């Protein structure tokens, strides 16, 4: 089971529970609660987008990997395309030189 498939649903229910708790404690009124529930999809979408950006910044490529790629790139002829062999019957990926 992949939890990321269920993340939007989990986040939506968590926000609904938080909204219900705020409403029952009197911190938000009925009108604010209605506005939140109507815009819950936009709130969840925004939260997931921000989470995706934060994860991309956190998990950026390591300097060691970038250094290895530069070292490999220096050994290749400048005008030769790079062929990445793929498994099974998939077509190979060809990266043309610039």
VENJOMO-V977909 format. One record per pair of residues at least 6 apart in sequence whose ideal C-beta (glycine too) atoms are under 7 Angstrom apart, sorted by the first residue. I is the first residue (numbers start at 1). J is the second residue. D is the distance in whole Angstrom. If there is no record, write none. Layout:
{{I & J & D} {I & J & D}}
//
This chain:
{{8 & 44 & 6} {8 & 48 & 6} {11 & 44 & 5} {11 & 47 & 6} {11 & 48 & 7} {12 & 40 & 6} {12 & 44 & 5} {15 & 40 & 6} {15 & 43 & 6} {15 & 44 & 7} {16 & 40 & 7} {19 & 33 & 6} {19 & 36 & 5} {19 & 37 & 7} {22 & 28 & 5} {23 & 33 & 5} {76 & 82 & 7} {78 & 97 & 6} {79 & 97 & 5} {80 & 97 & 6} {81 & 94 & 5} {81 & 95 & 6} {81 & 96 & 5} {81 & 97 & 6} {82 & 95 & 4} {83 & 92 & 5} {83 & 94 & 5} {84 & 92 & 6} {84 & 93 & 4} {85 & 92 & 5} {86 & 92 & 6} {86 & 93 & 6}}
//
